[in-house]
Amino acid sequence: MFVHEDERRKLIDWASGEFKTCKALIAKDGCVVGDHYHRNKDESFLLLSGRAIYVVIGKETWGNIEAPHVWDVPRETYHRFEFEPGSVLIGVGTETFDEADEIRGRP
């Protein structure tokens, strides 16, 4: 992740690759997302603002992570995020949404 800030703006450069999709999530009360893995898609996530209360990526866990923060999630890797209300998460993926590739639980 590259962060540059000056009097005009704050720039966060965080993802590079062959992405086919980009999504933004604005957390509401009790926001838990993920709790799944993908067989066909790699993802990268940027916590743009707010705080991640608890995150699991594969066998690693994080708690109370302040923005900005990046997580890379290779295919076949379980991921789960819990955010405080108002947090903003941006994600990119190497494949578009496929409900059949949203596999609940851990591999």
C-alpha positions, 0 to 999 in steps of 0.5 A: 500500500502506498499512501501520499497526502498533500494539501489537495488530497490523500491518495491510497494506491493499494491494488494491482493485477487483473481485476474484473470487479470492484465493490464498496461496502459501507458497514451498518450495525452488526456488520459481519461479511464473508465467512466463506472462501472462493475456489475461482477468485483472488481478492484484495480488500482496503479498509478505507475508513473506520475500524475492523473489530475482528478479521480472519484470513486463512489461519491469521486473525486481527482485531481492532484494525484502524483504516487504512489497512489492506488484506490480500485473500488468495483463492481457497482462503477462508475470510471473515470480517466484522466492522464497526458501523460506518466503516468503508471497505473496498474490494477487488476480485479477479472474477465477477460475482458467482453465487456458486463460488461463495462457499460458506465456512472453511475449506 
